[in-house]
Amino acid sequence: MKSFQANLDSLYSMLDYARTCIALHAVSEEDISKIELALEEALVNVIYYAYPDEKGEILLECVFTSDKPATLKIQIQDYGIPFNPLEYSKNHTDKETLGGHGINYIKQIMDNVIYKRENNSNLLILEKKLIFK
């Protein structure tokens, strides 16, 4: 798990960290790009909403399971304001409503999206089943 400052200046460092972790496992460039888009959306949400009035950190971890097919799990953890984006997206599916669409986009790309509130932290876990090239 790696720690980053929760600000837009750190966004590309976080994405680069994840891309490097994923690329070590011979994942196709197409899958890496899709995962990166979903991750960027999730990270921007944390940057804007977890710490609106203070500095904070984001902990990022990438893990591959040895299941068949293998599953990539990206865990995003912050100690900001409690917020379950999955509940928010359920209540904001109207195309006229601003907000809530990013998490729906993430759910389309990833195979599973999990939110947990543990030990005063928000945990968002993005899972993608992968077939290696």
N, CA, C and O atoms as CSV, one atom per row, in Angstrom:
chain,resi,resn,atom,element,x,y,z
A,1,MET,N,N,0.853,-1.167,0.000
A,1,MET,CA,C,0.000,0.000,0.000
A,1,MET,C,C,0.898,1.228,0.000
A,1,MET,O,O,1.880,1.307,0.737
A,2,LYS,N,N,0.531,2.183,-0.849
A,2,LYS,CA,C,1.346,3.388,-0.973
A,2,LYS,C,C,0.491,4.607,-0.642
A,2,LYS,O,O,-0.686,4.668,-0.995
A,3,SER,N,N,1.096,5.569,0.038
A,3,SER,CA,C,0.406,6.775,0.471
A,3,SER,C,C,0.680,7.934,-0.487
A,3,SER,O,O,1.803,8.126,-0.953
A,4,PHE,N,N,-0.382,8.704,-0.771
A,4,PHE,CA,C,-0.295,9.881,-1.632
A,4,PHE,C,C,-1.079,11.018,-0.989
A,4,PHE,O,O,-2.033,10.780,-0.248
A,5,GLN,N,N,-0.677,12.246,-1.273
A,5,GLN,CA,C,-1.464,13.393,-0.853
A,5,GLN,C,C,-2.759,13.413,-1.663
A,5,GLN,O,O,-2.750,13.150,-2.866
A,6,ALA,N,N,-3.864,13.723,-1.003
A,6,ALA,CA,C,-5.168,13.747,-1.675
A,6,ALA,C,C,-5.361,15.101,-2.358
A,6,ALA,O,O,-6.101,15.958,-1.875
A,7,ASN,N,N,-4.679,15.273,-3.490
A,7,ASN,CA,C,-4.845,16.493,-4.276
A,7,ASN,C,C,-4.605,16.164,-5.752
A,7,ASN,O,O,-4.035,15.128,-6.094
A,8,LEU,N,N,-5.054,17.070,-6.603
A,8,LEU,CA,C,-4.935,16.828,-8.041
A,8,LEU,C,C,-3.480,16.772,-8.507
A,8,LEU,O,O,-3.179,16.129,-9.512
A,9,ASP,N,N,-2.586,17.432,-7.791
A,9,ASP,CA,C,-1.167,17.360,-8.156
A,9,ASP,C,C,-0.618,15.945,-8.022
A,9,ASP,O,O,0.354,15.595,-8.691
A,10,SER,N,N,-1.227,15.126,-7.168
A,10,SER,CA,C,-0.772,13.744,-6.954
A,10,SER,C,C,-1.498,12.734,-7.847
A,10,SER,O,O,-1.137,11.557,-7.870
A,11,LEU,N,N,-2.509,13.183,-8.573
A,11,LEU,CA,C,-3.338,12.258,-9.353
A,11,LEU,C,C,-2.496,11.419,-10.321
A,11,LEU,O,O,-2.637,10.196,-10.359
A,12,TYR,N,N,-1.643,12.049,-11.086
A,12,TYR,CA,C,-0.893,11.290,-12.090
A,12,TYR,C,C,0.149,10.376,-11.457
A,12,TYR,O,O,0.498,9.348,-12.036
A,13,SER,N,N,0.648,10.733,-10.285
A,13,SER,CA,C,1.545,9.818,-9.559
A,13,SER,C,C,0.785,8.576,-9.112
A,13,SER,O,O,1.311,7.465,-9.171
A,14,MET,N,N,-0.453,8.767,-8.666
A,14,MET,CA,C,-1.275,7.619,-8.258
A,14,MET,C,C,-1.588,6.727,-9.452
A,14,MET,O,O,-1.490,5.503,-9.362
A,15,LEU,N,N,-1.962,7.339,-10.566
A,15,LEU,CA,C,-2.272,6.562,-11.765
A,15,LEU,C,C,-1.037,5.842,-12.295
A,15,LEU,O,O,-1.126,4.707,-12.761
A,16,ASP,N,N,0.105,6.502,-12.222
A,16,ASP,CA,C,1.354,5.890,-12.666
A,16,ASP,C,C,1.718,4.700,-11.778
A,16,ASP,O,O,2.160,3.662,-12.272
A,17,TYR,N,N,1.532,4.853,-10.481
A,17,TYR,CA,C,1.775,3.747,-9.545
A,17,TYR,C,C,0.907,2.540,-9.912
A,17,TYR,O,O,1.404,1.417,-9.999
A,18,ALA,N,N,-0.390,2.774,-10.125
A,18,ALA,CA,C,-1.307,1.684,-10.468
A,18,ALA,C,C,-0.948,1.076,-11.824
A,18,ALA,O,O,-0.928,-0.146,-11.969
A,19,ARG,N,N,-0.666,1.915,-12.805
A,19,ARG,CA,C,-0.308,1.425,-14.149
A,19,ARG,C,C,0.931,0.535,-14.068
A,19,ARG,O,O,0.978,-0.518,-14.704
A,20,THR,N,N,1.918,0.942,-13.304
A,20,THR,CA,C,3.146,0.154,-13.155
A,20,THR,C,C,2.845,-1.200,-12.514
A,20,THR,O,O,3.356,-2.228,-12.959
A,21,CYS,N,N,2.021,-1.198,-11.473
A,21,CYS,CA,C,1.640,-2.461,-10.813
A,21,CYS,C,C,0.911,-3.389,-11.779
A,21,CYS,O,O,1.192,-4.586,-11.838
A,22,ILE,N,N,-0.018,-2.830,-12.528
A,22,ILE,CA,C,-0.828,-3.634,-13.446
A,22,ILE,C,C,0.023,-4.151,-14.601
A,22,ILE,O,O,-0.109,-5.308,-15.000
A,23,ALA,N,N,0.891,-3.307,-15.137
A,23,ALA,CA,C,1.698,-3.682,-16.298
A,23,ALA,C,C,2.678,-4.817,-15.979
A,23,ALA,O,O,3.108,-5.529,-16.886
A,24,LEU,N,N,3.028,-4.989,-14.729
A,24,LEU,CA,C,3.919,-6.085,-14.328
A,24,LEU,C,C,3.307,-7.453,-14.579
A,24,LEU,O,O,4.008,-8.465,-14.576
A,25,HIS,N,N,1.998,-7.479,-14.796
A,25,HIS,CA,C,1.279,-8.747,-14.935
A,25,HIS,C,C,0.798,-9.014,-16.355
A,25,HIS,O,O,-0.144,-9.783,-16.547
A,26,ALA,N,N,1.412,-8.408,-17.335
A,26,ALA,CA,C,1.118,-8.677,-18.746
A,26,ALA,C,C,-0.359,-8.468,-19.093
A,26,ALA,O,O,-0.940,-9.243,-19.853
A,27,VAL,N,N,-0.950,-7.430,-18.537
A,27,VAL,CA,C,-2.332,-7.064,-18.847
A,27,VAL,C,C,-2.318,-6.287,-20.161
A,27,VAL,O,O,-1.396,-5.509,-20.410
A,28,SER,N,N,-3.324,-6.489,-20.997
A,28,SER,CA,C,-3.366,-5.804,-22.289
A,28,SER,C,C,-3.457,-4.293,-22.100
A,28,SER,O,O,-3.994,-3.817,-21.100
A,29,GLU,N,N,-2.936,-3.551,-23.056
A,29,GLU,CA,C,-2.971,-2.092,-23.001
A,29,GLU,C,C,-4.413,-1.584,-22.981
A,29,GLU,O,O,-4.713,-0.587,-22.324
A,30,GLU,N,N,-5.296,-2.264,-23.695
A,30,GLU,CA,C,-6.717,-1.876,-23.700
A,30,GLU,C,C,-7.314,-1.987,-22.303
A,30,GLU,O,O,-8.008,-1.075,-21.854
A,31,ASP,N,N,-7.052,-3.098,-21.608
A,31,ASP,CA,C,-7.567,-3.270,-20.243
A,31,ASP,C,C,-6.938,-2.258,-19.293
A,31,ASP,O,O,-7.624,-1.700,-18.436
A,32,ILE,N,N,-5.640,-2.019,-19.440
A,32,ILE,CA,C,-4.973,-1.043,-18.574
A,32,ILE,C,C,-5.625,0.328,-18.742
A,32,ILE,O,O,-5.877,1.014,-17.751
A,33,SER,N,N,-5.898,0.731,-19.963
A,33,SER,CA,C,-6.504,2.045,-20.220
A,33,SER,C,C,-7.890,2.153,-19.596
A,33,SER,O,O,-8.227,3.178,-19.004
A,34,LYS,N,N,-8.693,1.103,-19.724
A,34,LYS,CA,C,-10.039,1.117,-19.131
A,34,LYS,C,C,-9.971,1.187,-17.612
A,34,LYS,O,O,-10.695,1.958,-16.983
A,35,ILE,N,N,-9.101,0.381,-17.032
A,35,ILE,CA,C,-8.949,0.366,-15.577
A,35,ILE,C,C,-8.461,1.729,-15.089
A,35,ILE,O,O,-8.918,2.236,-14.065
A,36,GLU,N,N,-7.537,2.305,-15.830
A,36,GLU,CA,C,-6.993,3.610,-15.474
A,36,GLU,C,C,-8.087,4.683,-15.491
A,36,GLU,O,O,-8.103,5.555,-14.622
A,37,LEU,N,N,-8.991,4.633,-16.457
A,37,LEU,CA,C,-10.101,5.594,-16.505
A,37,LEU,C,C,-11.018,5.450,-15.293
A,37,LEU,O,O,-11.427,6.444,-14.694
A,38,ALA,N,N,-11.336,4.213,-14.939
A,38,ALA,CA,C,-12.181,3.974,-13.771
A,38,ALA,C,C,-11.485,4.446,-12.498
A,38,ALA,O,O,-12.103,5.074,-11.639
A,39,LEU,N,N,-10.201,4.139,-12.387
A,39,LEU,CA,C,-9.440,4.550,-11.212
A,39,LEU,C,C,-9.347,6.068,-11.118
A,39,LEU,O,O,-9.479,6.633,-10.032
A,40,GLU,N,N,-9.122,6.724,-12.237
A,40,GLU,CA,C,-9.045,8.190,-12.231
A,40,GLU,C,C,-10.346,8.798,-11.719
A,40,GLU,O,O,-10.321,9.724,-10.908
A,41,GLU,N,N,-11.458,8.294,-12.177
A,41,GLU,CA,C,-12.759,8.792,-11.718
A,41,GLU,C,C,-12.902,8.608,-10.211
A,41,GLU,O,O,-13.334,9.524,-9.512
A,42,ALA,N,N,-12.544,7.432,-9.711
A,42,ALA,CA,C,-12.657,7.159,-8.278
A,42,ALA,C,C,-11.731,8.066,-7.464
A,42,ALA,O,O,-12.132,8.595,-6.428
A,43,LEU,N,N,-10.506,8.245,-7.928
A,43,LEU,CA,C,-9.545,9.078,-7.203
A,43,LEU,C,C,-9.961,10.544,-7.183
A,43,LEU,O,O,-9.823,11.211,-6.157
A,44,VAL,N,N,-10.460,11.045,-8.287
A,44,VAL,CA,C,-10.910,12.438,-8.336
A,44,VAL,C,C,-12.069,12.650,-7.358
A,44,VAL,O,O,-12.148,13.686,-6.698
A,45,ASN,N,N,-12.960,11.670,-7.269
A,45,ASN,CA,C,-14.056,11.765,-6.292
A,45,ASN,C,C,-13.506,11.871,-4.872
A,45,ASN,O,O,-13.974,12.697,-4.088
A,46,VAL,N,N,-12.528,11.052,-4.540
A,46,VAL,CA,C,-11.942,11.106,-3.199
A,46,VAL,C,C,-11.270,12.460,-2.978
A,46,VAL,O,O,-11.455,13.084,-1.933
A,47,ILE,N,N,-10.505,12.904,-3.943
A,47,ILE,CA,C,-9.800,14.183,-3.813
A,47,ILE,C,C,-10.784,15.322,-3.543
A,47,ILE,O,O,-10.532,16.161,-2.678
A,48,TYR,N,N,-11.893,15.360,-4.268
A,48,TYR,CA,C,-12.848,16.460,-4.124
A,48,TYR,C,C,-13.770,16.336,-2.923
A,48,TYR,O,O,-14.129,17.346,-2.317
A,49,TYR,N,N,-14.162,15.109,-2.566
A,49,TYR,CA,C,-15.218,14.964,-1.571
A,49,TYR,C,C,-14.768,14.452,-0.211
A,49,TYR,O,O,-15.447,14.728,0.778
A,50,ALA,N,N,-13.682,13.736,-0.108
A,50,ALA,CA,C,-13.271,13.198,1.186
A,50,ALA,C,C,-12.688,14.283,2.085
A,50,ALA,O,O,-12.881,14.266,3.301
A,51,TYR,N,N,-11.983,15.214,1.481
A,51,TYR,CA,C,-11.292,16.249,2.249
A,51,TYR,C,C,-11.612,17.637,1.697
A,51,TYR,O,O,-10.712,18.307,1.190
A,52,PRO,N,N,-12.855,18.085,1.780
A,52,PRO,CA,C,-13.195,19.368,1.146
A,52,PRO,C,C,-12.513,20.581,1.779
A,52,PRO,O,O,-12.242,21.564,1.089
A,53,ASP,N,N,-12.235,20.526,3.076
A,53,ASP,CA,C,-11.695,21.702,3.762
A,53,ASP,C,C,-10.354,21.451,4.445
A,53,ASP,O,O,-9.895,22.281,5.230
A,54,GLU,N,N,-9.731,20.328,4.158
A,54,GLU,CA,C,-8.472,20.018,4.827
A,54,GLU,C,C,-7.596,19.154,3.931
A,54,GLU,O,O,-8.056,18.592,2.936
A,55,LYS,N,N,-6.332,19.060,4.302
A,55,LYS,CA,C,-5.421,18.176,3.583
A,55,LYS,C,C,-5.646,16.754,4.071
A,55,LYS,O,O,-6.070,16.530,5.205
A,56,GLY,N,N,-5.356,15.801,3.201
A,56,GLY,CA,C,-5.526,14.410,3.588
A,56,GLY,C,C,-4.668,13.513,2.732
A,56,GLY,O,O,-3.896,13.975,1.892
A,57,GLU,N,N,-4.817,12.222,2.957
A,57,GLU,CA,C,-4.038,11.268,2.189
A,57,GLU,C,C,-4.944,10.185,1.606
A,57,GLU,O,O,-6.042,9.918,2.095
A,58,ILE,N,N,-4.439,9.584,0.554
A,58,ILE,CA,C,-5.080,8.438,-0.081
A,58,ILE,C,C,-4.073,7.300,-0.047
A,58,ILE,O,O,-2.915,7.465,-0.430
A,59,LEU,N,N,-4.527,6.155,0.413
A,59,LEU,CA,C,-3.702,4.946,0.384
A,59,LEU,C,C,-4.190,4.100,-0.774
A,59,LEU,O,O,-5.387,3.856,-0.922
A,60,LEU,N,N,-3.253,3.658,-1.593
A,60,LEU,CA,C,-3.585,2.923,-2.806
A,60,LEU,C,C,-2.836,1.601,-2.814
A,60,LEU,O,O,-1.641,1.545,-2.525
A,61,GLU,N,N,-3.559,0.533,-3.152
A,61,GLU,CA,C,-2.936,-0.792,-3.222
A,61,GLU,C,C,-3.507,-1.557,-4.407
A,61,GLU,O,O,-4.710,-1.520,-4.663
A,62,CYS,N,N,-2.630,-2.249,-5.127
A,62,CYS,CA,C,-3.022,-3.101,-6.249
A,62,CYS,C,C,-2.591,-4.525,-5.932
A,62,CYS,O,O,-1.430,-4.774,-5.607
A,63,VAL,N,N,-3.531,-5.453,-6.029
A,63,VAL,CA,C,-3.249,-6.855,-5.728
A,63,VAL,C,C,-3.864,-7.716,-6.817
A,63,VAL,O,O,-4.972,-7.441,-7.278
A,64,PHE,N,N,-3.153,-8.754,-7.228
A,64,PHE,CA,C,-3.691,-9.739,-8.161
A,64,PHE,C,C,-3.951,-11.034,-7.402
A,64,PHE,O,O,-3.116,-11.475,-6.613
A,65,THR,N,N,-5.112,-11.642,-7.642
A,65,THR,CA,C,-5.376,-12.954,-7.061
A,65,THR,C,C,-4.898,-14.010,-8.044
A,65,THR,O,O,-4.696,-13.725,-9.224
A,66,SER,N,N,-4.719,-15.212,-7.559
A,66,SER,CA,C,-4.273,-16.302,-8.436
A,66,SER,C,C,-5.445,-17.144,-8.928
A,66,SER,O,O,-5.257,-18.245,-9.445
A,67,ASP,N,N,-6.649,-16.619,-8.763
A,67,ASP,CA,C,-7.835,-17.317,-9.266
A,67,ASP,C,C,-7.753,-17.469,-10.776
A,67,ASP,O,O,-6.921,-16.839,-11.431
A,68,LYS,N,N,-8.612,-18.300,-11.316
A,68,LYS,CA,C,-8.744,-18.430,-12.767
A,68,LYS,C,C,-10.150,-17.955,-13.137
A,68,LYS,O,O,-11.102,-18.641,-12.767
A,69,PRO,N,N,-10.354,-16.854,-13.827
A,69,PRO,CA,C,-9.317,-15.919,-14.257
A,69,PRO,C,C,-8.794,-15.104,-13.078
A,69,PRO,O,O,-9.469,-14.958,-12.059
A,70,ALA,N,N,-7.606,-14.588,-13.229
A,70,ALA,CA,C,-7.010,-13.746,-12.195
A,70,ALA,C,C,-7.869,-12.489,-12.013
A,70,ALA,O,O,-8.515,-12.020,-12.950
A,71,THR,N,N,-7.861,-11.963,-10.802
A,71,THR,CA,C,-8.617,-10.758,-10.512
A,71,THR,C,C,-7.680,-9.688,-9.978
A,71,THR,O,O,-6.898,-9.930,-9.058
A,72,LEU,N,N,-7.768,-8.516,-10.559
A,72,LEU,CA,C,-7.055,-7.356,-10.068
A,72,LEU,C,C,-7.951,-6.674,-9.046
A,72,LEU,O,O,-9.125,-6.419,-9.312
A,73,LYS,N,N,-7.393,-6.380,-7.878
A,73,LYS,CA,C,-8.121,-5.637,-6.852
A,73,LYS,C,C,-7.336,-4.374,-6.552
A,73,LYS,O,O,-6.179,-4.426,-6.136
A,74,ILE,N,N,-7.985,-3.240,-6.770
A,74,ILE,CA,C,-7.385,-1.948,-6.439
A,74,ILE,C,C,-8.152,-1.393,-5.248
A,74,ILE,O,O,-9.363,-1.185,-5.316
A,75,GLN,N,N,-7.437,-1.160,-4.168
A,75,GLN,CA,C,-8.062,-0.627,-2.959
A,75,GLN,C,C,-7.669,0.832,-2.789
A,75,GLN,O,O,-6.489,1.183,-2.804
A,76,ILE,N,N,-8.684,1.674,-2.628
A,76,ILE,CA,C,-8.489,3.105,-2.395
A,76,ILE,C,C,-9.012,3.383,-0.990
A,76,ILE,O,O,-10.181,3.132,-0.694
A,77,GLN,N,N,-8.146,3.899,-0.135
A,77,GLN,CA,C,-8.531,4.145,1.246
A,77,GLN,C,C,-8.263,5.595,1.596
A,77,GLN,O,O,-7.224,6.151,1.242
A,78,ASP,N,N,-9.226,6.213,2.307
A,78,ASP,CA,C,-9.033,7.574,2.795
A,78,ASP,C,C,-9.674,7.694,4.172
A,78,ASP,O,O,-10.520,6.881,4.544
A,79,TYR,N,N,-9.271,8.703,4.916
A,79,TYR,CA,C,-9.799,8.953,6.253
A,79,TYR,C,C,-10.644,10.223,6.275
A,79,TYR,O,O,-10.741,10.909,7.293
A,80,GLY,N,N,-11.234,10.510,5.161
A,80,GLY,CA,C,-12.060,11.709,5.039
A,80,GLY,C,C,-13.494,11.472,5.475
A,80,GLY,O,O,-13.802,10.524,6.197
A,81,ILE,N,N,-14.355,12.359,5.016
A,81,ILE,CA,C,-15.779,12.314,5.335
A,81,ILE,C,C,-16.360,10.971,4.892
A,81,ILE,O,O,-16.098,10.533,3.772
A,82,PRO,N,N,-17.147,10.307,5.750
A,82,PRO,CA,C,-17.773,9.044,5.336
A,82,PRO,C,C,-18.677,9.272,4.130
A,82,PRO,O,O,-19.533,10.156,4.137
A,83,PHE,N,N,-18.473,8.459,3.093
A,83,PHE,CA,C,-19.273,8.613,1.882
A,83,PHE,C,C,-19.263,7.312,1.091
A,83,PHE,O,O,-18.206,6.823,0.692
A,84,ASN,N,N,-20.451,6.760,0.870
A,84,ASN,CA,C,-20.595,5.542,0.079
A,84,ASN,C,C,-21.063,5.927,-1.324
A,84,ASN,O,O,-22.247,6.205,-1.513
A,85,PRO,N,N,-20.171,5.949,-2.306
A,85,PRO,CA,C,-20.558,6.354,-3.655
A,85,PRO,C,C,-21.535,5.391,-4.312
A,85,PRO,O,O,-22.256,5.777,-5.232
A,86,LEU,N,N,-21.571,4.138,-3.852
A,86,LEU,CA,C,-22.507,3.174,-4.429
A,86,LEU,C,C,-23.944,3.507,-4.042
A,86,LEU,O,O,-24.860,3.356,-4.851
A,87,GLU,N,N,-24.138,3.959,-2.810
A,87,GLU,CA,C,-25.479,4.383,-2.382
A,87,GLU,C,C,-25.887,5.662,-3.098
A,87,GLU,O,O,-27.041,5.813,-3.498
A,88,TYR,N,N,-24.946,6.575,-3.257
A,88,TYR,CA,C,-25.234,7.837,-3.932
A,88,TYR,C,C,-25.664,7.579,-5.372
A,88,TYR,O,O,-26.617,8.192,-5.854
A,89,SER,N,N,-24.966,6.675,-6.065
A,89,SER,CA,C,-25.280,6.426,-7.473
A,89,SER,C,C,-26.648,5.779,-7.630
A,89,SER,O,O,-27.310,5.990,-8.646
A,90,LYS,N,N,-27.094,4.988,-6.639
A,90,LYS,CA,C,-28.427,4.376,-6.706
A,90,LYS,C,C,-29.513,5.436,-6.707
A,90,LYS,O,O,-30.561,5.266,-7.329
A,91,ASN,N,N,-29.254,6.538,-6.000
A,91,ASN,CA,C,-30.251,7.598,-5.861
A,91,ASN,C,C,-30.126,8.689,-6.927
A,91,ASN,O,O,-30.918,9.631,-6.947
A,92,HIS,N,N,-29.140,8.564,-7.805
A,92,HIS,CA,C,-28.907,9.596,-8.815
A,92,HIS,C,C,-28.675,8.961,-10.185
A,92,HIS,O,O,-27.620,9.144,-10.792
A,93,THR,N,N,-29.651,8.228,-10.656
A,93,THR,CA,C,-29.514,7.583,-11.960
A,93,THR,C,C,-30.179,8.388,-13.066
A,93,THR,O,O,-30.052,8.052,-14.244
A,94,ASP,N,N,-30.876,9.431,-12.698
A,94,ASP,CA,C,-31.548,10.298,-13.663
A,94,ASP,C,C,-30.502,11.045,-14.498
A,94,ASP,O,O,-29.561,11.621,-13.953
A,95,LYS,N,N,-30.673,11.030,-15.808
A,95,LYS,CA,C,-29.725,11.708,-16.694
A,95,LYS,C,C,-29.720,13.215,-16.493
A,95,LYS,O,O,-28.749,13.885,-16.845
A,96,GLU,N,N,-30.792,13.751,-15.932
A,96,GLU,CA,C,-30.874,15.192,-15.707
A,96,GLU,C,C,-30.092,15.609,-14.459
A,96,GLU,O,O,-29.732,16.777,-14.316
A,97,THR,N,N,-29.829,14.664,-13.560
A,97,THR,CA,C,-29.182,14.966,-12.293
A,97,THR,C,C,-27.675,15.063,-12.466
A,97,THR,O,O,-27.054,14.205,-13.094
A,98,LEU,N,N,-27.096,16.116,-11.903
A,98,LEU,CA,C,-25.641,16.233,-11.886
A,98,LEU,C,C,-25.107,15.321,-10.799
A,98,LEU,O,O,-25.725,15.194,-9.742
A,99,GLY,N,N,-23.989,14.694,-11.032
A,99,GLY,CA,C,-23.366,13.841,-10.032
A,99,GLY,C,C,-23.905,12.427,-10.070
A,99,GLY,O,O,-25.022,12.180,-10.525
A,100,GLY,N,N,-23.093,11.505,-9.586
A,100,GLY,CA,C,-23.502,10.106,-9.497
A,100,GLY,C,C,-23.226,9.300,-10.743
A,100,GLY,O,O,-23.342,8.075,-10.722
A,101,HIS,N,N,-22.861,9.963,-11.837
A,101,HIS,CA,C,-22.655,9.228,-13.084
A,101,HIS,C,C,-21.277,8.588,-13.157
A,101,HIS,O,O,-21.108,7.559,-13.811
A,102,GLY,N,N,-20.293,9.181,-12.498
A,102,GLY,CA,C,-18.941,8.633,-12.518
A,102,GLY,C,C,-18.872,7.244,-11.931
A,102,GLY,O,O,-18.203,6.369,-12.480
A,103,ILE,N,N,-19.563,7.028,-10.812
A,103,ILE,CA,C,-19.524,5.702,-10.190
A,103,ILE,C,C,-20.245,4.688,-11.080
A,103,ILE,O,O,-19.875,3.515,-11.107
A,104,ASN,N,N,-21.258,5.128,-11.796
A,104,ASN,CA,C,-21.926,4.213,-12.739
A,104,ASN,C,C,-20.975,3.829,-13.870
A,104,ASN,O,O,-20.990,2.690,-14.338
A,105,TYR,N,N,-20.165,4.759,-14.301
A,105,TYR,CA,C,-19.154,4.489,-15.318
A,105,TYR,C,C,-18.127,3.484,-14.776
A,105,TYR,O,O,-17.750,2.538,-15.468
A,106,ILE,N,N,-17.684,3.700,-13.542
A,106,ILE,CA,C,-16.742,2.775,-12.902
A,106,ILE,C,C,-17.341,1.374,-12.843
A,106,ILE,O,O,-16.652,0.393,-13.122
A,107,LYS,N,N,-18.609,1.275,-12.484
A,107,LYS,CA,C,-19.278,-0.030,-12.379
A,107,LYS,C,C,-19.400,-0.714,-13.741
A,107,LYS,O,O,-19.425,-1.943,-13.810
A,108,GLN,N,N,-19.475,0.058,-14.821
A,108,GLN,CA,C,-19.526,-0.531,-16.162
A,108,GLN,C,C,-18.179,-1.126,-16.560
A,108,GLN,O,O,-18.128,-2.159,-17.228
A,109,ILE,N,N,-17.100,-0.484,-16.157
A,109,ILE,CA,C,-15.758,-0.944,-16.525
A,109,ILE,C,C,-15.301,-2.106,-15.668
A,109,ILE,O,O,-14.777,-3.097,-16.175
A,110,MET,N,N,-15.502,-1.979,-14.370
A,110,MET,CA,C,-15.005,-2.980,-13.432
A,110,MET,C,C,-16.044,-4.085,-13.257
A,110,MET,O,O,-17.232,-3.869,-13.494
A,111,ASP,N,N,-15.591,-5.270,-12.839
A,111,ASP,CA,C,-16.510,-6.384,-12.620
A,111,ASP,C,C,-17.207,-6.301,-11.272
A,111,ASP,O,O,-18.311,-6.819,-11.105
A,112,ASN,N,N,-16.567,-5.653,-10.316
A,112,ASN,CA,C,-17.144,-5.544,-8.987
A,112,ASN,C,C,-16.596,-4.282,-8.338
A,112,ASN,O,O,-15.408,-3.980,-8.451
A,113,VAL,N,N,-17.478,-3.541,-7.652
A,113,VAL,CA,C,-17.081,-2.349,-6.912
A,113,VAL,C,C,-17.669,-2.483,-5.516
A,113,VAL,O,O,-18.876,-2.665,-5.358
A,114,ILE,N,N,-16.812,-2.392,-4.503
A,114,ILE,CA,C,-17.217,-2.610,-3.119
A,114,ILE,C,C,-16.849,-1.377,-2.302
A,114,ILE,O,O,-15.758,-0.825,-2.448
A,115,TYR,N,N,-17.772,-0.952,-1.440
A,115,TYR,CA,C,-17.480,0.126,-0.492
A,115,TYR,C,C,-17.615,-0.423,0.918
A,115,TYR,O,O,-18.546,-1.169,1.219
A,116,LYS,N,N,-16.673,-0.045,1.783
A,116,LYS,CA,C,-16.747,-0.396,3.208
A,116,LYS,C,C,-16.309,0.822,4.017
A,116,LYS,O,O,-15.454,1.596,3.587
A,117,ARG,N,N,-16.895,0.972,5.164
A,117,ARG,CA,C,-16.435,1.977,6.132
A,117,ARG,C,C,-15.830,1.184,7.293
A,117,ARG,O,O,-16.548,0.509,8.031
A,118,GLU,N,N,-14.504,1.270,7.450
A,118,GLU,CA,C,-13.801,0.516,8.478
A,118,GLU,C,C,-12.781,1.394,9.172
A,118,GLU,O,O,-12.039,2.133,8.525
A,119,ASN,N,N,-12.747,1.310,10.497
A,119,ASN,CA,C,-11.731,2.020,11.287
A,119,ASN,C,C,-11.621,3.489,10.897
A,119,ASN,O,O,-10.526,4.005,10.674
A,120,ASN,N,N,-12.756,4.146,10.818
A,120,ASN,CA,C,-12.817,5.569,10.443
A,120,ASN,C,C,-12.245,5.860,9.068
A,120,ASN,O,O,-11.756,6.962,8.820
A,121,SER,N,N,-12.301,4.882,8.173
A,121,SER,CA,C,-11.817,5.122,6.815
A,121,SER,C,C,-12.830,4.641,5.792
A,121,SER,O,O,-13.629,3.742,6.054
A,122,ASN,N,N,-12.778,5.259,4.623
A,122,ASN,CA,C,-13.550,4.804,3.468
A,122,ASN,C,C,-12.657,3.866,2.667
A,122,ASN,O,O,-11.509,4.195,2.368
A,123,LEU,N,N,-13.188,2.699,2.322
A,123,LEU,CA,C,-12.473,1.754,1.464
A,123,LEU,C,C,-13.313,1.539,0.215
A,123,LEU,O,O,-14.466,1.115,0.294
A,124,LEU,N,N,-12.736,1.829,-0.915
A,124,LEU,CA,C,-13.388,1.545,-2.191
A,124,LEU,C,C,-12.506,0.534,-2.902
A,124,LEU,O,O,-11.329,0.792,-3.156
A,125,ILE,N,N,-13.079,-0.617,-3.219
A,125,ILE,CA,C,-12.327,-1.693,-3.852
A,125,ILE,C,C,-12.881,-1.910,-5.256
A,125,ILE,O,O,-14.068,-2.183,-5.436
A,126,LEU,N,N,-12.002,-1.785,-6.243
A,126,LEU,CA,C,-12.361,-1.985,-7.645
A,126,LEU,C,C,-11.781,-3.326,-8.073
A,126,LEU,O,O,-10.583,-3.561,-7.911
A,127,GLU,N,N,-12.613,-4.206,-8.614
A,127,GLU,CA,C,-12.154,-5.527,-9.034
A,127,GLU,C,C,-12.406,-5.739,-10.520
A,127,GLU,O,O,-13.456,-5.380,-11.053
A,128,LYS,N,N,-11.405,-6.335,-11.177
A,128,LYS,CA,C,-11.508,-6.629,-12.605
A,128,LYS,C,C,-10.911,-8.005,-12.865
A,128,LYS,O,O,-9.759,-8.270,-12.521
A,129,LYS,N,N,-11.711,-8.879,-13.476
A,129,LYS,CA,C,-11.198,-10.184,-13.893
A,129,LYS,C,C,-10.402,-9.993,-15.174
A,129,LYS,O,O,-10.828,-9.271,-16.075
A,130,LEU,N,N,-9.255,-10.636,-15.253
A,130,LEU,CA,C,-8.359,-10.398,-16.370
A,130,LEU,C,C,-7.934,-11.688,-17.049
A,130,LEU,O,O,-7.718,-12.719,-16.412
A,131,ILE,N,N,-7.824,-11.593,-18.348
A,131,ILE,CA,C,-7.212,-12.659,-19.144
A,131,ILE,C,C,-5.916,-12.075,-19.664
A,131,ILE,O,O,-5.926,-11.074,-20.381
A,132,PHE,N,N,-4.801,-12.690,-19.309
A,132,PHE,CA,C,-3.513,-12.123,-19.654
A,132,PHE,C,C,-3.196,-12.359,-21.115
A,132,PHE,O,O,-3.604,-13.357,-21.710
A,133,LYS,N,N,-2.441,-11.396,-21.693
A,133,LYS,CA,C,-2.057,-11.473,-23.098
A,133,LYS,C,C,-0.930,-12.469,-23.293
A,133,LYS,O,O,-0.471,-12.670,-24.417
